[in-house]
Amino acid sequence: MQDQIKKITLNDVHESLGAKMAPFAGYYMPVRYSSDMIEHLTVREKVGVFDVSHMGEFLVKGKHALDLIQRISTNDAARLSTGQAQYSCMPNETGGIVDDLLVYKMDEASYMLVVNAANIAKDWEWIKRQNTLGAEMENISDDISLFAVQGPLALKALAPLTDVDLREIPFYHFKTGTLAGVQDVIISATGYTGAGGFELYVKNKDAHKVWDDIFDAGKNLGIQPIGLGARDTLRLEMGYCLYGNDITDETSPIEAGLGWITKFNKEFVNHKALKAQKENGVSRKLVGFILQEKGIPRAGYPIADKDGHIIGKVTSGSISPSMGVGIGLGYVGIAHTKPGTAIGISIRKKIIPATVAKLPLLKK
């Protein structure tokens, strides 16, 4: 099993920085370098860099590229302009989600799909199966390194490295240009932290140079490498779903609060069933919650109503480094989804009081 786990291009760099490396989604990944708390607050207050090169990238090209993307995804990719990105998800035929993803429109007949690392093989086979019109597909996942430069000082750290005016890249847009002397870097105003910043797609051969130059440019800004531990608490504070926890093959986008990326002005896989869910309602929904007393909610813990009856379970939970309290996401019966509703989380046979809260959990 050990030899089946892949190494990302900068594996040796992360080991030299003292990162705790652990298997994650089929890759050895840096989980933390110092502490989750320090790294989390670095991103919220300054700037940090995640190596998320384990993510998958597919190119879809040709005259039927958009047709294929429209069929496999819930969002409306026809609305995209060249240089724009879109958050979406791929529904399966039984009401669940194959994966969530980003769709990048590179030009009129060329798109890049960015998928979760654990789902690369599954997603590729799923899309290939739906590709009845013969769109051109290419899996470039093993050729690309991806760095997420996140935090309020991200623009200041990257600006000296590129002639691209980063201030002119709106949220969920991107430009391809030269960065750190490397050509054809995709500079995307995206990220999964809620702290602002950019994601950089570079060829593996250029990964070392780009990484080193970013840290050199940001050394006076307190820039730090950040591991997956902090990435999880950052996204949780924002209420962003994690595939495998909050969304799965068994959870529908309507239940998961992803109705905003589910557009019924087109046909897509299982759209009739999902439209019926939207029109008729669902029996459970994903909610955020904040503990009212000390405790750490964990995935799988039961959620109870104010009378102690089990009404659902936690899908993601942790202590919020920014807020100093336990927070989480979980599915509950529809009667308990209103913000302000009193619930309880069963932690070590004790019910800890909590409150359903509107997302994001961290208020700016």
Protein Blocks (a to p, Z undefined) as FASTA:
>chain_A
ZZmpccdfklmmmmmnopacddeehiacdfbfkbmklmmmmmmmmccdddfklbccddde
djklmmmmmmmpmbdfklpcghiacddddddfeopafbdcddddfblmbccddddfklmm
mmmmmmmmmmmnopacddfklmpccdddedjklmmmmmmmpcbdfklmcghiacdddeeh
iahiacddedjeonopadddddfklmmmmmmmmmmmmmmnopacddfklmmmmmmmnopa
cehilpcfkbcfklnopmmmccckbccehklmmmmmmmnopfbdcdddddfbdcdddehi
acddfkopafbdcfbdcddfklopacddddddfklmpghiacdddeehiacddddddddf
bdZZ
